[in-house]
Structures are given as structure tokens and as C-alpha cells.
Amino acid sequence: MKKILVPTDFSEQAENALKVAAQLAKKHGSEIYLLHMLELPLQEVDMMSSPSPLPEAMFFMKLAQQKFENLLSRDYLKGLVVHDIVKNYPSFSSVIDTCHEYNVNLIVMGSHGATGLKEMFIGSNAEKVVRTSDLPVLVIKNEHAEFSVDRFVFASDFNKDNKETYKQATKFAEAFGAQMHLVMVNTANNFTPTAEANKRIQEFIKDSNFKNYTTHIYNDESVEIGILNFSKEMDADLIGISTHGRQGIAHFFNGSISEDLVNHSKRPVITFKI
């Protein structure tokens, strides 16, 4: 968690994510990379054209810099190392590319809910970041005066290909001193008997040194609804899920469960790429 990237469009939701990132940075000695993407195809600017679109591009670059200066003056960022980055190609893949460029460990991003971040994350772009990122993505919906994680729900089908993401999740739980509540959601269309489900969970976690956990089998009409309902019953501070990216997780995260949770959960969600 030494390098944290926060995409921003300077909205309230993006600042909620930045405030959480600042708390994490202070606790773990991290640097913050604050990314803003302009919707200007500067790479296509023709310097020989008349009139040149360059003045308009420079105007928006300067405007972004002014907003950065205003944001970086916030009290909650004092004492932190914050790098401001402007990219001139508006694509969800730019977030991941920037993470690789700066060797980022964690993405913390705001979300407005089903509609995503205004201006920057229009439509499904926020979901695409979650779906395509090979790094953990922490999605923040609301302002957190104190971001603490005591109760961490980790939902899985507990198949073997999830083990690496579980290891990442336990490290995150250890960093916060959180108890993990491992849950497997049973549905009518994909039902697993309790004894078999418990056996699968125990087989899955037997090689892990992490011991601060509880296990649960939860029945509901869908996996997503089950995770949301279970998290509400546990009063979870954070929901963790694994994602295969575009392929989904066989027999569990069909289609876009991770993206749907990011959209519909009122609680913070962290995703881990298999």
C-alpha cells in the first residue's frame, strides 16, 4: 500500500475517495497519485491546422491545474506526498496504464452509485476499472470521517483459483486489524449442501496463516443480494470480492456481480483480481 492512485474529476464523490486515501497514506506511509483525465484528444491536434485547437486544450489544462492547486491545499492532505497527474486520453484503461507506469499498489476511487462518477466516470467506466484492473480497487461511496475496518466480509465460491485473492484480502484485513467474515452464498439455481460447502471453505483456507475469521453459508435469491443482505446483518465496514475480469468467476460471480456490487452497495467495496 505504498503507492495509492486516486482518479478524480474534482467531484464530491472523488474527494470522498481522496479523503480515505489520505487516511490510508498517513497510516501506512504511502504516496498518493492523483489522476485527472481530460476529454481532449491532444494526440490528434494538428499544429498546422487553422484555427488550431491548441489554445482550447491549453485552457483546459490550466483549468485542471487550478483545480489541482485548490484540492492540494486541503488540510487533510498536509504532510503527505501527493503527485498530481493529468492525462489527455479519456479511457478507463488509462487508469490501469497509469498504475503500471508509477508502480501503484492500490486504486481508491469514488462512485456515485449506479451512474458512476459524474463527468469522468460516465456510464459504466467505473465498473470497467473494477473489471479490468489487475490491482485491488477500493470503491468509496460516502464520506468517512474515520475510515476503519473492523468487520470485513469476504464473499467467494471458495474455488482454488481464488486463493491468491484471498491472500491479498487477508493482508488487507491484517493491516486494519479486522476480523474477516467468509461467506458463501447459496442460491436455488446453484445450491451446495451445507456440509459440502463447509468442507470446501475449510479446504480453501487450510494453508492460510490468517486465523481471525468466521465462516458462513448464506441462502438468498441471488449472489449479489445475498452478499448485500449478509453484509447488512453483519454491519460490515467493508465488502471484499474476487473478480476474473471479463470472464467472471465460474459458478459464482456470473457476469458482472463485482460491478453490480460496486454500483448497488452503500458500503465500501474492495475487489481483487484473480
C-alpha positions as CSV (number, residue, x, y, z in Angstrom):
1,M,0.0,0.0,0.0
2,K,3.0,2.3,-0.6
3,K,1.5,3.9,-3.7
4,I,-2.2,4.8,-3.9
5,L,-3.8,6.1,-7.1
6,V,-7.0,8.2,-6.8
7,P,-8.8,9.1,-10.1
8,T,-10.5,12.5,-9.7
9,D,-12.9,14.6,-11.7
10,F,-12.9,17.1,-8.7
11,S,-16.4,16.0,-7.7
12,E,-17.7,15.4,-4.2
13,Q,-17.5,11.6,-4.7
14,A,-13.9,11.8,-5.9
15,E,-13.0,13.8,-2.9
16,N,-14.6,11.3,-0.6
17,A,-12.2,8.7,-2.1
18,L,-9.3,11.1,-1.7
19,K,-10.1,11.6,2.0
20,V,-10.0,7.9,2.6
21,A,-6.8,7.6,0.6
22,A,-5.3,10.3,2.7
23,Q,-6.1,8.4,5.9
24,L,-4.6,5.2,4.4
25,A,-1.5,7.1,3.4
26,K,-1.0,8.6,6.8
27,K,-1.4,5.2,8.5
28,H,0.9,3.3,6.1
29,G,3.3,6.0,4.9
30,S,2.0,5.9,1.4
31,E,2.3,8.3,-1.5
32,I,-0.8,9.4,-3.4
33,Y,-1.1,9.7,-7.1
34,L,-4.0,12.0,-8.0
35,L,-5.1,11.4,-11.6
36,H,-7.3,13.6,-13.8
37,M,-8.2,12.8,-17.4
38,L,-9.0,15.5,-19.8
39,E,-11.5,14.7,-22.6
40,L,-9.3,16.3,-25.2
41,P,-7.7,14.1,-27.9
42,L,-4.4,16.2,-27.8
43,Q,-2.5,13.5,-29.6
44,E,-4.6,14.3,-32.6
45,V,-4.0,18.0,-32.5
46,D,-2.8,19.2,-35.9
47,M,-0.3,22.0,-35.3
48,M,-0.6,23.1,-38.9
49,S,-4.4,23.5,-38.8
50,S,-6.1,26.8,-38.8
51,P,-7.5,27.8,-36.4
52,S,-5.5,25.5,-34.1
53,P,-7.4,23.7,-31.3
54,L,-4.3,24.0,-29.1
55,P,-5.5,27.2,-27.3
56,E,-8.6,25.4,-26.1
57,A,-6.6,22.5,-25.0
58,M,-4.2,24.7,-23.0
59,F,-7.2,26.4,-21.4
60,F,-8.5,23.1,-20.0
61,M,-5.0,22.1,-18.9
62,K,-4.6,25.3,-16.9
63,L,-8.1,24.9,-15.5
64,A,-7.3,21.4,-14.3
65,Q,-4.1,22.7,-12.7
66,Q,-6.0,25.4,-10.9
67,K,-8.4,22.7,-9.5
68,F,-5.4,20.6,-8.5
69,E,-3.9,23.6,-6.6
70,N,-7.2,24.2,-4.8
71,L,-7.6,20.5,-3.9
72,L,-4.0,20.0,-2.8
73,S,-4.4,22.9,-0.3
74,R,-6.9,20.8,1.8
75,D,-5.9,20.4,5.4
76,Y,-6.3,16.6,5.3
77,L,-3.5,16.3,2.7
78,K,-1.0,18.3,4.8
79,G,2.3,16.3,5.4
80,L,1.5,13.8,2.6
81,V,3.3,13.3,-0.7
82,V,0.8,13.9,-3.4
83,H,1.6,13.7,-7.1
84,D,-0.8,15.4,-9.5
85,I,-1.1,13.8,-12.9
86,V,-3.1,14.9,-16.0
87,K,-3.6,12.5,-18.8
88,N,-5.1,13.7,-22.1
89,Y,-6.8,10.5,-23.2
90,P,-10.2,9.8,-21.6
91,S,-10.4,6.0,-21.3
92,F,-10.9,3.7,-18.3
93,S,-7.8,1.8,-19.5
94,S,-5.7,5.0,-18.8
95,V,-6.3,4.4,-15.0
96,I,-4.7,1.0,-15.2
97,D,-1.9,2.2,-17.5
98,T,-1.1,5.0,-15.1
99,C,-0.9,2.5,-12.2
100,H,1.6,0.4,-14.1
101,E,3.6,3.5,-15.1
102,Y,4.0,4.5,-11.4
103,N,4.0,1.1,-9.8
104,V,0.9,1.8,-7.9
105,N,-0.3,-0.8,-5.3
106,L,-3.9,0.2,-4.7
107,I,-6.7,2.2,-6.5
108,V,-9.1,4.2,-4.3
109,M,-12.0,5.7,-6.3
110,G,-15.2,7.4,-5.6
111,S,-18.6,6.3,-7.0
112,H,-21.9,8.0,-7.2
113,G,-23.7,4.6,-7.4
114,A,-25.3,3.2,-10.4
115,T,-24.5,6.2,-12.6
116,G,-20.8,6.2,-11.7
117,L,-18.7,9.3,-11.2
118,K,-20.1,12.4,-13.0
119,E,-18.0,13.8,-15.9
120,M,-15.1,11.4,-15.6
121,F,-16.8,8.0,-14.9
122,I,-19.8,8.3,-17.2
123,G,-21.9,5.2,-17.5
124,S,-20.1,2.0,-16.9
125,N,-16.5,3.3,-16.8
126,A,-16.2,2.9,-13.1
127,E,-17.3,-0.7,-13.4
128,K,-14.8,-1.2,-16.2
129,V,-12.0,0.0,-14.0
130,V,-13.1,-2.6,-11.4
131,R,-13.5,-5.3,-14.0
132,T,-10.2,-4.8,-15.8
133,S,-7.8,-3.7,-13.0
134,D,-5.1,-6.2,-12.0
135,L,-4.7,-4.3,-8.8
136,P,-7.0,-4.1,-5.8
137,V,-9.7,-1.4,-6.2
138,L,-11.3,0.2,-3.2
139,V,-14.6,1.9,-4.1
140,I,-15.9,4.6,-1.7
141,K,-19.5,5.8,-1.8
142,N,-19.7,8.2,1.1
143,E,-17.6,10.5,3.2
144,H,-15.7,8.7,6.0
145,A,-14.5,11.0,8.8
146,E,-12.6,7.9,10.1
147,F,-12.1,5.0,7.7
148,S,-11.7,2.0,9.9
149,V,-12.4,-1.7,9.1
150,D,-13.3,-3.9,12.0
151,R,-15.8,-6.2,10.2
152,F,-14.6,-7.3,6.7
153,V,-17.0,-9.5,4.7
154,F,-15.2,-11.6,2.1
155,A,-17.5,-13.3,-0.4
156,S,-16.4,-16.2,-2.5
157,D,-17.3,-19.5,-4.1
158,F,-14.1,-20.8,-2.4
159,N,-12.7,-22.5,-5.5
160,K,-9.0,-23.0,-5.8
161,D,-8.4,-20.2,-8.3
162,N,-9.5,-17.6,-5.7
163,K,-6.7,-18.4,-3.3
164,E,-4.3,-15.7,-4.4
165,T,-7.0,-13.0,-4.0
166,Y,-7.9,-14.4,-0.5
167,K,-4.2,-14.0,0.4
168,Q,-4.4,-10.3,-0.7
169,A,-7.6,-9.8,1.3
170,T,-6.1,-11.3,4.5
171,K,-3.2,-8.9,4.2
172,F,-5.6,-6.0,3.9
173,A,-7.5,-7.3,7.0
174,E,-4.3,-7.6,8.9
175,A,-3.3,-4.0,8.1
176,F,-6.6,-2.9,9.7
177,G,-6.7,-5.5,12.5
178,A,-10.1,-6.6,11.0
179,Q,-12.0,-9.8,11.5
180,M,-12.9,-11.4,8.3
181,H,-16.4,-13.0,7.8
182,L,-16.1,-15.5,5.0
183,V,-19.4,-16.1,3.2
184,M,-20.5,-18.4,0.5
185,V,-23.9,-17.5,-0.9
186,N,-26.2,-20.4,-1.9
187,T,-28.9,-19.8,-4.5
188,A,-31.7,-22.1,-5.8
189,N,-30.0,-22.3,-9.2
190,N,-26.6,-23.1,-7.8
191,F,-27.2,-24.9,-4.5
192,T,-24.5,-26.6,-2.5
193,P,-25.4,-28.7,0.6
194,T,-24.1,-27.1,3.8
195,A,-21.7,-30.0,4.7
196,E,-20.1,-29.8,1.2
197,A,-19.9,-26.0,1.4
198,N,-18.2,-26.1,4.8
199,K,-15.8,-28.7,3.6
200,R,-14.9,-26.6,0.5
201,I,-14.3,-23.5,2.7
202,Q,-12.1,-25.4,5.1
203,E,-10.1,-26.9,2.3
204,F,-9.7,-23.5,0.8
205,I,-8.3,-21.8,3.9
206,K,-6.3,-24.6,5.4
207,D,-3.0,-23.3,4.1
208,S,-3.5,-19.8,5.3
209,N,-1.9,-18.4,8.5
210,F,-4.7,-15.9,9.0
211,K,-6.9,-17.0,11.9
212,N,-9.1,-14.1,12.7
213,Y,-12.2,-15.2,10.7
214,T,-15.6,-16.7,10.8
215,T,-17.3,-18.8,8.1
216,H,-20.9,-18.6,6.9
217,I,-23.2,-20.3,4.4
218,Y,-25.9,-17.8,3.4
219,N,-29.1,-18.6,1.3
220,D,-30.7,-15.9,-0.8
221,E,-32.3,-15.4,-4.2
222,S,-29.1,-14.2,-5.9
223,V,-25.4,-14.0,-5.1
224,E,-25.4,-10.2,-5.2
225,I,-28.5,-9.8,-2.9
226,G,-27.1,-12.4,-0.6
227,I,-23.8,-10.6,-0.2
228,L,-25.6,-7.3,0.4
229,N,-28.1,-8.8,2.9
230,F,-25.4,-10.7,4.8
231,S,-23.2,-7.6,4.9
232,K,-26.1,-5.6,6.3
233,E,-26.7,-8.2,9.0
234,M,-23.0,-8.2,10.0
235,D,-22.9,-4.4,9.8
236,A,-19.8,-4.8,7.7
237,D,-17.3,-2.0,7.3
238,L,-16.1,-3.4,4.0
239,I,-17.1,-6.0,1.4
240,G,-14.3,-7.9,-0.4
241,I,-14.8,-9.8,-3.6
242,S,-12.7,-11.5,-6.3
243,T,-13.1,-11.0,-10.0
244,H,-11.8,-12.8,-13.0
245,G,-12.3,-9.6,-15.0
246,R,-14.4,-10.0,-18.1
247,Q,-14.8,-13.8,-17.6
248,G,-16.4,-13.7,-14.2
249,I,-15.9,-16.4,-11.6
250,A,-17.2,-19.8,-12.7
251,H,-20.3,-20.9,-10.7
252,F,-20.2,-17.8,-8.5
253,F,-19.5,-14.4,-10.0
254,N,-21.6,-14.9,-13.1
255,G,-21.4,-11.9,-15.5
256,S,-21.0,-8.7,-13.6
257,I,-21.5,-9.5,-9.9
258,S,-18.5,-7.4,-8.8
259,E,-19.6,-4.4,-10.9
260,D,-23.2,-4.7,-9.6
261,L,-21.9,-4.7,-6.0
262,V,-19.9,-1.6,-6.7
263,N,-23.0,0.1,-8.1
264,H,-25.5,-1.1,-5.5
265,S,-23.6,-1.4,-2.2
266,K,-23.8,1.6,0.1
267,R,-20.7,0.2,1.9
268,P,-17.2,0.4,0.7
269,V,-16.2,-2.5,-1.7
270,I,-12.7,-3.8,-2.5
271,T,-12.1,-6.0,-5.5
272,F,-9.2,-8.4,-6.0
273,K,-8.2,-9.7,-9.5
274,I,-7.7,-13.4,-9.9
